[in-house]
């Protein structure tokens, strides 16, 4: 029954998304392969605007209803011509991959720290409350993190049903739609499609773009999708703007570093709009400025929202503000900064490190393609030099920005160990193989459009053979790195199998077994066990759906005053202290948890008893406390 319900809800979601795709194809005249990504990003931006105004639900309902109405109108006007562009191999592959991903993600339990702390808790908060987080949502610590991914997840999960797997499925759809955006460039040539497929396999197996909640890989694939859409529609700049602008604005509020990628993929569109402007006018200048101005406004509105809603929003963890930057830099000593520069330089110089070698290989592949296109006279040497110069300048800016991230946004401890530097570096350098593919497909496009032999299966003529060889080399390059660095099982592995040992399971089992309620406050007693409570608190917050959770370990003082602040005490690892606490409440030492509300009076009397000098629940002091409490009960 559950499978049937999932299929029905998934069908409703795909039908809704398809309706908006049909409308974008008919009204905005976008290629069918570009419509899913434009629809996803556009719908998320509409919800973002509604969320800033705190009117998510009516706007979201309007989005759900308007899609089918507009699509039916298109079909009535244009008959079946409205659907014909979607009958193609690329769209079929997209739907098949999306359906397979949905099935594979059944049973997913999110376990990775950053996925929980940075993204899943915020997404679950938005889903549960129907609004953006505010001061009351204490579980959301990274309040300055933009909400684009969480809002898209909300749109999907409200139709498919909420689960960890549904959230990961929603984010994976962004990756699949981004890869689909390359289809208009391939000109129905299988070897061009193979180059794109090879890159997609690499990103799915070795990056963080597919079946992940962390957004670093999504930054990459949305950037290259914007490049691909701009290149495919380069002769129709206004259509290119319509296809790419939603992606750029979505990028701006995907992550604070998203503005770098907005500039990276917005500048080609700006150049295209300027070059194709028929006359100089204020209107033309406005169109040319939109690719950068609209995303900047979108990001700025988020910063204003954070400043107005959260008292300390500007100085919160990893906040993108001058206040936060000054505080983080002030926490660092000259010695720690010197140590950072040593480690940072050492990272880039360690070319024998496989992770760093991959970054150099991506750069080399891009530069080699530029040279080969010039040698083959597909581009002028001046243009090839321009591409190389753009790579050098962009790389220098990104590396400098990465250094600034550690100096101004991270703690001293994170800075000196270069926390997650490989992941951050990949976000940019993994764009380069896709850039090489786009250069080949654009500059050898006339050859791709020629008939070829055997109905286009084999190349014909020198130019087609050049395109074939370059695409084959790029396919092997991507596939080789996927095999060397990636995990191919990510393409078919069931999430249920890998979630069997997830840390959430302990809390989910406890919650299900004892009926622990959502949104309660919990004091979690772990004895003296070596539990990483800093990381585990995010797991417990997410699984118990609680904003107020405190871990108390055996070497800390468990006081009655502290207990009174919470609704429940959960004994994760009982000992003499917890046994004494339970005996005070006339409960068995085997009791796994206590709802404190029925016992608050007893605990209060104990706290108010001035004759008890020490209020800690320890083996030495507890008997005297117990006698006082029992005496008070007898007198009552």
Protein Blocks (a to p, Z undefined) as FASTA:
>chain_A
ZZmmmmmmmmmmmmmmmmmmmmmmmmnopafklmmmmmmmmmmmmmmmmmmnopmkmmmm
mmmmmmmmmmmmmmmmnmmmlmmmmmcfklmmmmmmmmmmmmmmgoiacfbfklmmmmmm
mmmmmmmnopacdfklmmlmblmbccklmmmmmmmmmmnopafklmmmmmmmmmmmmmmm
mmmmnnopaklmmmmmmmmmmmmmmmckeopabfklmmmmmmmmmmmmmmmmmmmmmlmm
mmmmmmmmmmmmmpmklmmmmmmmmmmmmmmmmmmpmbdcfklmmmmmmmmmmmmmmmmm
mmmmmmmmpmklmmmghiacfklmmmmmmmpcfklmmmmmmmmmmmmmmmmlmklmmmmm
mmmmmmmmmmmmmmnomacfklmmmmmmmmmmmmmmmmmmmmmmmmmmmcfklmmnogok
lmmmmmmmmmmmmmmmmmmmmmmmmmmmpnbjghhlacedjklmmmmmmmmmmmmmmmmm
mmmmmcfklmmpcfklmmmmgmklmmmmmmmmnopaehiacdddehjadcdfklmmmmmm
mmnopabdcdddfkbccdfklmmmpmbdcdfbgcfklmmmmmmnopafklmbdcfklmmm
mmmmmmmmmklmblcdcfklmmmmmmmmmmmmmmZZ
